[in-house]
Amino acid sequence: VSLYISIMATERQMIKEYRAMGSEDLGYEGDRLAAFIEERIKEWKAEKAGEREKELAKIAADRELAEKAEQNKKELELARIAAETVRITAEKAAEQEIARLAHNLELEKVRVEARTNGRDDA
């Protein structure tokens, strides 16, 4: 729409200028005007194509950022799961170590009782 308004304004201005010069018949000048308008339309189309290309590049960049964000989110979740797994494994290992130490303590108690009772066979 703005192109049409721009072209019409330019056309009116050129016609006013030609009439001011005293030329009612635009003949050759009309052809020049048509060529000018066609050239202006080509420029406008190229400009719009460039804008569309930029728009598409921005959309692609936004999509790439969204994909990277999603990938980072997945990696973060995997890291959280791995950390939780390590925590649980460490807790289980600690429980096993506590159980082993408790068992060793019981064995040591039995040995001490045996020594105090005069038997050293435990």
Secondary structure, 3 states (H helix, E strand, C coil): CHHHHHHHHHHHHHHHHHHHCCCCCCHHHHHHHHHHHHHHHHHHHHHHHHHHHHHHHHHHHHHHHHHHHHHHHHHHHHHHHHHHHHHHHHHHHHHHHHHHHHHHHHHHHHHHHHHHCCCCCC
